[in-house]
Amino acid sequence: MEQHRRTATCGELRGTDAGRSVTLNGWVHRNRDHGGVHFINLRDRYGVTQVVIDDDAPKELAAIAASLKFEYVIAVEGVVRNRPADMVNDQMPTGQVEIAATAVHVLTASETLPFMIDDKSDAREELRLKHRYLDLRSFSMQRKIRLRHDVSYRIREYLNGQGFLEIETPTLIRSTPEGARDFLVPSRIQRGSFYALPQSPQLYKQILMVSGFDRYFQIAHCFRDEDARGDRQPEHTQIDIEMSFVGKDDVFALIEAMLTHVFDTTLGKSLSTPFPRIAYDDAMDRYGSDKPDLRFELPIQDFAPYVAGSEFKVFASTLDSGGSVKALVVAGSADYSRKQITDLEEVAKTYGAKGLAWMKVTPDGLDGGIAKFFTDRSDAICAGLGAKPGDLILFVADTWKTACTALGAVRSRIGRDQELFDPSDFRFAWIIDFPLFEWNDDEQRWEASHHMFTMPQERFIDSMESDPGAVKGDLYDLVCNGVELASGSIRIHDPAIQRRIFSIVGFPEEEAQQRFGFLLEAFRYGAPPHGGIAPGLDRLVMLMAGESTIREVIAFPKNTVGVNPMDESPAAVDPAQLAELGIAIVDDQR
């Protein structure tokens, strides 16, 4: 290889290099024979350069050129020359020049490809993941992996400039309840005992605050044994941040400035700051989601004022039982077919609604669906909801949360179907004032809606035990374009408040000591007020790349059932390994 080592990449040569002798290494992207003249597009991760074997080239060189197939790895020696004026390719950065080859060396041959390497593969995802090493050669995947690198670099650059220390926390830790199942790792030396892979560095970063490292960050690999989906993987990467002596305004200012720096230096985009702040209840009420897509309006509205005295008993009985009736006015969509409305109803049912009622606005008033029950108040409804002729009105009646969530899912579907937003736009917002506790109907108890280390807002501290459902936590989410990008909170640093939280959620003191004893012990020796946040790197890069799944921005992801088709993990292991760990596999016949 030494004599064939490249002296230039396939993306760097320009007209000013004409006359230069070079050696290029790369993959055969295309090979065209035009009447004895071979045009080879040679590709590496830096770009593509056209190589030409002229018709007067030696027979041996022409024979090698004719034998080259897709993805052969070759070394080309030759001279840079300017292309004829009518053959300049303005679509290629190297399109002004070509290499007049004097020698071509085949370094590695390639078998027939399972799919073509192009800008973006149209092969089905499972095939792409099976041959991920080929998929990663595509221009699209190379751009996205490069973007991920650039984002990580710019994050480190910014946080380093703000006085943060990057500190690694352990990967093998004690199992602690954090909302999802742990991945467990058996100990060979301590037989019968297990490590867990961290769902997040939560407890360790809090201990770092107790340790006096008041500005910590880590681009941390985290693990959760939960079902995969578009924005979720068994393993993910988060930008873990913690600070001492701060409130949520300090966290917000830091993240807004960091993202402004990242977007400016990687995409050349300016972000508008400060990001808007929306209370959780308001986000649910208006958008039906705690991660609303703000690129389009389409607000959810309260229909309760128009129900009293109507003949539609479904709405009336829902309100009588303490529920809500919510409406969505879809402008210019009165031409929706019954099938289109049924499709939207299925979306609503997926999110718990019993159905999706509807009516259309015509120049003569309300028509279709449930319109006959409200004809006597047509003018009031249209005026109150801002509905105009040609509009479609959709309704869900249920508990407040179900009505909001179901109609919010319908709102999102309509936004996508009608292309109501600019895909290149980024609309960030902070969601604040979350409930600290939520009621678990199955277990008939209160549980932490975020985690048990979140500080209650000061105004609720005295009334936590008497009215847990009213307590708002000092916690927050960062959302963008309908995606939750980050969660964080101001943490509890007072052991007395921590014990009260454990008591409210029914977490026994003995178990708390068993699970979190090292953190509680640390808090006895002077814990500073502290708080933090953990933006998801995978989701951030996914949004910046214009993709809808984080699998597109992870080099070697798992599929939707948690399997890596390339290396076929997870897989069975040698029984001898299990015996050494003291583990037996129980055959589940269910």
N, C-alpha and C positions, 0 to 999 in steps of 0.2 A: 504493500500500500504506500510505502514511503515515496516512491517515484511518481505516484498518481495523486498525491495529496493536493487538495484544492488550494488555489491561490485567490479565488474569488467565489462569492456565493452566487446563486441563481437570481438574486434580487438586486444586486448592487451596480451592475454595469450600465453606463450611460454613453451618450454620444462623445463625451470628452475622453472616453477610454479607447476610442478607435485607434487601431494599430498596436494595441497592447497584447502580448502573448499571455494566455491564461490557461489554467486547468480548473475545470468545474467538476464537482461530484453531485450526483442526485439520482432521481428516479425518472424513468421515461414516462412522461405524462401523455404524450401523443407522438405518433410516428407516421408521417405522410410521404408517399412516393409520388412526386410530380414529374413524370417522364424521366426518371433516372436521377432526379435531384431529390434528396431526402431532407425533409424538414422535421427535426425532432424538438419537441418542447421538453426541456429538462427542468425538473422541479425539485426544490428543497423547501424548507420552511420559510425561507426568505423571499421566495418568488419563483418566477418562471423565466427562462431565457431560451430563445430560439437558437438551435444549432443547425447548421446547414452542411450537408455533404454534397459538394458540387458534382456535376455529371462528369467532370474530368478527374475526379478523385481516383486514387489507385483502386484496383479491383478488390483487393483485400479489405480496404476500408468500406467500399460500397457493399461488400458481402456482409460485413459486420452490421452496417446500418440496416440492411434489409432483414436481418435476423432479430432485431430488437423488438420486444413485445412490451405491453403495458407493465410498468412497475419493475422492469429490469433496473438494477442499480449499476450505473456506469460512471466512468471517468472520461471526460472529454478534454483533449488538448487542442488548442486552436488560437486563432487571432480574431480579436474584436474588430468588426467592421460595421459601418453605417449601412442600414437597409436602404434600398432604392426608395425614392420619395413616395412612390405610389404603393409601397408595401409597409410603410411605417404604421404601427399599431398603437394608437393613442390610448387604448384601453389597458395596455400593459406598461408598468413603470419602466420596463426594459425594452419597450416596443420600438425604440429608435435604432437598436443595434441587433446584431446576430453574431454568432461565432462560426467562422469558417474553420471547420474541423480538420485537423491534420492527423489525429489519432483518436480512436475510441476503444476503451478497455471495458469489457464486461466484468464487473466485480461480483455480482450475484444475479442469477436468473430468477424469474418468478413464474410460478404456476398460474393457470387460468384463475382470474379473480372471481370471488363469489358476487361481487358488485363493483361497479366502476368507481374509481376515485375521481371526484369532480368537485365543483364548488361546494355542493351540499348533496349528500347521498339521498336518493329516493327509495333506498332499500328499507324493508320493514325493520322496526327498531330491534327486534330480537336478533336478527341477522347482523345488524350493525354492532350490537353488544357482543355477540359471539366472536366477531372478528374486529374487536375494538381497535387493534393496532392498525388495521386498514382504515377504519372510519376516522381515526385521529389524523390520518394523512390529508384528509380533505381540507380545502381552504377554510371552510366554515368552522370546523372543529379547531383548526390551528389558530384562527382568529379568536375564538372564545377562550381557549386555554391561555393564549397570550393576554387577553383582557383580564382573566382571573389573576395572572401573575402581576400585571400592572396595578390592579386594584389593591392587591395585598401589599405591594411595594409602597404605594402612595399612602395607604393606611399607616404602615410602619413609619414612613417619613413624617407624616403629620403628628402622630402621637409622640414620637421621639422628640419632635420640636416643642411639644407641650410639656416635656418633663416626665413622661411616663417611662416606666421600666418594663421591659418584656421579660416575664418570669414564667417558667414552665411549672406546671403542677402535675402531680402523679397521674399516670394512666391506670395503674392498678390500685384501687381504693376500696374502702369499706362500702358495702351496699347500704344506701340510705334512700328513703322514699322521696321521690321527686316528681311523681306524676305519671311515669311510664315504667314499663318493666326493665329491669337491669339485664345487661349481658353479664353472665357470671363466668369467672375463670377459676377453675379448681387449683388448689395449692398442692403440689406434690410433697413438699416438706411438711406442711401442716395438714395432714390428711383429714378430710371431712370439713375443711374450712375453704372459703371461697373469697376471692377478690371480686369486685365489680368493675366494669369499665365505666368511666364517668359519663353520666347524662349531661353534666356540665361541671365546671370547676367551682360551683357555687360556694361550698363551704370553705374551700381552700382560699378562694380570693377574699372571703371575709376574714379569714385568719391572717392573710397578708396585711389587711388593714390594721388588725390588732397588733401585728408585728411592726407597724410603723412605716411600711411602704405605701405611702398615701396615694400614689398614682401607678396603678398596675394595668397592664394589658397582656393579652396572649391571643394569637390566632390559634384557637384550640380545637382539636378533634374531639367530638363528642359522640356518644353512642346511646341509642334508645331502641329497645326491642319492641317496636310497634309496627303496625301495618304501613307499607310504603304507599306513597301517592305522588302526584306530580311535584309537590314542593316538600317532600319528606323522604328521607332515606334512613336505613338503620344506623348509618354513620354520617355525620354532617360536620361542618366547620363553622365555628362562630367567632366573631371578633369580641372577645371577652374583656370587659372594661370595668374597673372598680376605682372609686375615689373616696377619700376621707374628707370630713368637714365640708360637705356639700349638701345642697338641696336639689330638687328635681330641675330647677331652672338652670343650675350649673351643668347638669347632665345634658339637658336639651341644647344649650349653647355649644357645648363641646361637639356633640354629634352633628349638629347642623353645620358647624364650621368644618368638621372632618369630611362630611359628604360633599360639601361645596368644593373642597380641595380635590377630592377624588374625582368628581364628575368633570371638573374643569381640566384636570391634568390628563384624564384618560379619554374622555369623550368630547372635550371642548365645549361642554354644556354648562350654562349658568343656572344655578338653582335660586329660587326666590325664598329668602328667609326673612323673618322667622317662619317656621312651618306653623300652619294653623293648629289650634288646640281644640279638640272636640270632646265633650264629656261622653262617657260610655252610653249613658241613657239617651242622650241626644243623637249619637251615631246610630244606635239601634232604631230609635223612633223615626229618624229621617231617611236612613239608608238601609235599614234592616241588617246591618252588619257592624261588627266592631273592627272591621278592616275595610272600610268603604273605598270604592273606586271613585275618586273625586274628579276624574277627567270628564265626567258628564253629570248633569244635575239629576233629573228624573226623581224627584223626592217622593217618599212615602208620606201619605197624609192621613189624618184621623177622620174617619167617617161617622163616628159616634153621634155627632150633633144632628145628623140627618135620619137617624134610625127611629127615634121616638115617634110613636103613632103610626108607623108604617105597617103594612100587612105582611112584611117579610119576617116571620117569626124566628128564623135561624139567627139573624143578626140580633134581634131583641133578646133572645134567650142567652146568647153569648155575653151580651153586656150585663144582663141581670145576674149572671154567675161570676161577674168580676173580670170578664175577658175584654178583648178589644176587637174593633173592626177597623181594618186598615185599607186604604185605597191607593192605587197607583194610576195616574193619568198618563197614558202613552200617546204623545202628540202624533196626529196624522196617521193613526193605525186602525181606524175604523174599518179598513178593508181587510183586516186579518180574517182568515178563513176559520171555520170551526176546528179544522185540524190543527192550525197554528195555536189556537187557544187551548186545545186539548194538550198539546205538547207542553205549553207553559204550565198547565194544571199538573202535569206529571212532575215538573220541576218543583212546584209548590208542595206536592205530596211527599216528595223525597225528603223535604225538610219539615215534615210533621203535620202539614195542613191537611184537613179533611177534604178540601176542594178549593176551587178557584172560581168565584162568581165574576160576572162581567156584564157590561152594557156598553152600548155605543152612543156617541153624541151625533145627532143629525141636525140639520137646520130646523126641524120641527120638534126637537126635544130628544129625550132619551128613547132608545129602542134596543130590542133584543135582550137575551139573557134574563136578568132580574129587573129590567127596566119597568115592567108593568106594576111593580110594587112601589115605585117611586115617582110616577108620572105627576103626582100632585105637588111635588117639590123640585121639579126639574130645574127651574130657574135658580133656585137657592143652591142646589148641588153644583151646577155648572159655575155659578159665580163664586161659591166658596172654595171649590177645588181648582178654579182656573181652567176648566175644561171648555173646549171650543168644538164646533161642528167638525167632524172628521177624526175626533179623538176616540180612543178606546179607554175605558175605565175598568180596572181589575180590582178584585176585593178578596181579602182573606179575613175570616172571623175565627178567632181562637184565643188562647191565652196571649197576653201581651207579647211575650218573648217568641212564641211560635208564629204568631201573626206577622211580627216584624221580620223574623228570620226567613220565613217562607216567601214573603213578598220581596224581601231583599234578594233572595236567590233568583226570583223572576226578574227583578230589576237588572241584575247582572247579566242574565241571559239575553234580555232585550238589548242591553248596551252592546253586547258582542254581536248579536245577530244583525242589528241595525247600524253597526259601526258608528256609534255615537261619540267616539273619542279618537284622538290622534294617537296611534300606537307609539310614536316617538316622544310623547309627552311624559313627564314624571311629576306626579302630584303627591307630595308627602303631607302627612298630618300626624300629630300626636293624639292618641286616644288616652284620656285621663279619667280620673274619678271612677275607677272600677270598684265594684263591690269587693270587700276584703274576704267575705265568706259567701258560700252558696250552699243551699240546702240539698242534701242527697236523699231523694225520696226512697231509694232502695234500702239504704242503711239507716234512714230516719235520724240523720245527724247533720250538723254543720261541718263543712270542710273548707279548707283554704282554696280560694278560686285561683290563686297564682302559686304561691308556696308559703310555708309557715314562717318565713323569716322576713316578711314584708311589714313595714311599719304602718300602723293605722294612722289616718290623718288625725291631727291633734284634737280637732273638735269632737272626735268620736271616742277618745280614749276612756273617758269616764263612763260611757254607756255601752261598752262592748258586750258585756255579759247580758244586760237587760234587753238589748235589741240588736243581735248580731247581723240581721239582714239589712239594717240601715247603714252599717259601717262602710265607709269608703276607705280604700287603701291608698297609701302614697306610692302607687304603682302606675306604670304607663307602658303603652305600646307605641312603636313607630310603624306606620303603615304607608304603603305606596302602591297605587294602581290596583287596589283590591288584594294586596299581599301583606301579611304581617311580616315586617322585616326585623323587628327587634322587640324584646320585652325587657323590662327592668323595673327597679323599685329602689326606694330608700329603705335600708335594712333596719331591723330591730337591733339596737345595741345595748338596750337595757334588759338585763336578765329577768327582772320582775315582769315586764311586759311580755317577754318571750314565754314565760311560764303561763301567763293568762291566755295567750294564743293557743298554746298546747291544750289547756283545759277546755277552751271553747270548742275545739275540733275533736275533743275526746281522745287526745293522745296522752296515754298514761305517762306520768313523770318518770316511772321506772324505764319504760320503753324509750322515752326521749333521752334519758341518760345513756341507755344502751346504744341507741342509734347515733346520737349527736353529742355524746359526752365530751369529746375533744373540743368541739366548738363552744359548748356551754362552759367548760372549764376555762377556755381562753377568755371568755367574756368576763370572768371574775376578776381579771387583772387589768382592767382599764381599756374598754373598747371605744374607739372614737365613733362619732356619728359617721355613717358612710352609706354610699349607694352606688349603683352601677347599672349597666345595661349590656346586652349581648346581641348585636346585630348578626343575622345569619349571612355569612359570606356567600354561600351557595345561592341563596335567594336574591341577594343584592346583585351578583354577577348575572344571574338569570334575567332579572329585569333590565339590566344595562345592555345585555346582549339581545333583548327582544324575544326571548324564548318563554315558553309556558311550563317547562319542567326543568328541575335542577339536574336531571340526568344529562342534559345538553351542555352543562358547564363543569362536570366532574369527569376527570380523565377515565376512571374505571368504576362506574356506578353499578349498583345492583338494579335488577328489574323490579317490576311491580309486586313480585312475590318474594323479594329479598334475596334473589339468587344472582350471582355473577355468571352469565352464560359463557364467558371466556375461560375462566379457570374452574367453573362448575362448583364454586363454593356456595353454601356450606356442603361438606362431604363427610362421609363416614371416615373414622380413623381406625388405625390398627388396634385390635383388642388388647394388645400388650400395653399400649399407651394408656388405655382406660384402666387396666388392672393396676398399673403403676400409680395411678391417681386414686385408686379405690372407688371407681365408678362402674356401675353396671347399667346397661341399657334395658329399660323395661319395654317390652313389645306391647304397643297399644293396639288392641284389636277393634277399637271402636270405629 
